[in-house]
Amino acid sequence: MIRAVLFDFDGVVVRSEPLHKQTFLDLLSPYGVSVPEKRWYREFAGTGSRHIFEVLVKEHALSLDVGALVERRKKAYEARVRAGELGEMPGVRDFISLLNGRGIRTAIVSGSHRTNVKAALDTLELGGFFELIVSGDDLHERKPDPGPFLHAAKKLGFPPSECLVIEDSHSGCEAARRAGMKLAWLRPPVEMPNQAADIVISDFSGENLAALVRLLDGD
């Protein structure tokens, strides 16, 4: 029985990965850094700003301060979110309302900064839909470590077997499997290796929503 649904945020609740990628490249492209979209989703999505900058700065032998880059990007991203450059995933509002109506608890488990998550929730007026936010600022562990999902389950008071994770990234799917939770893979808009998930969806509308409901019902 599913008693809690743990949502990744970027690429799941909001269509934000293109904006995330662009704010990284705005800072790094002057130094000759580029990241193909397929690589972004396979390697970087969901892994946190510091990790992404550390990899790219080292890879290109740049003499740049990673901490300063993280802060500059965080502020740039939040400004663009508040300017309205972000949209929600189709059907996600109705799905969360369905969960709330069934008494199923909801949480966000994201590698992003808490301020960025809250800025998006406030701008889209989704803040009241989630009981708990676990952000990249809260824990040392990052996906694919299962720690963030296990922490959320503990805070909500449920064993992993009663939690469903909705993820789009490879690292997030691996974290959910390692946590021993049910997994719905929201397939990203690039070709990626298939993930070992209980169901595969493209958003939260139509047949995708019906498949999620069947999973909630144990069918």
Buried (B, 14 or more C-beta within 10 A) or exposed (E): EBBBBBBBBBBBBBBBBBBBBBBBBBBBEEEEBEBEBEEBBBBBBBBBBBBBBBBBBEEEEBEBEBEEBBEBBBBBBBEBBEEEBBEBBBBBBEBBEBBBEEEBBBBBBBBBBBBBBBBBBEBBEBEEBBBBBBBBBBBEBBBBBBBBBBBBBEBBEBEBEBBBBBBBBBBBBBBBBBBBBBBBBBBBEBEBEEBEBBBBBBBBBEEBBEBBEEBBEEE
